[in-house]
Amino acid sequence: MRPNIVRRGVAAALLGAGAAALAANPAGADPVGVASGCIITITQVQALDLQESSKDEVYFTLGGTRYPNGGAEVPFTYLATHPGADFDSPSVFVPAGGYTTLSGFEADWPSADDSLGSARLTCTSSSPVDLVTSYSRYRVWFGITAV
């Protein structure tokens, strides 16, 4: 009979340890110390090749949101550099293992806007990325913060 008592004691100890672990980290919660994703923030943009001959009017979409907000564009001349703040500091949350899309556009009102290219960004992407088409090239720097 002694082995059954020992088994019951071990089972009770393991059950208690499991309950304590579950209380500390409920099912569905992220393990302690593991990031649930990241925030990607555009920090700087440079025109390496313009879509138009003298000046581009540029805006971006990041995660489906247009930057700068309010329908404005940022004017670029050849090799001009603008901080992310000129675009209202675009940023987006990306879940761990997921991605977001950064797309650039050159405004051509009243005609349709021209694409400046796009890039898929993840929490492990390397900065900068180039948005490239057959007629333009823009370099975009970004920061990644784990959350």
Disulfide bonds with the S-S distance in Angstrom:
Cys38-Cys123 2.23
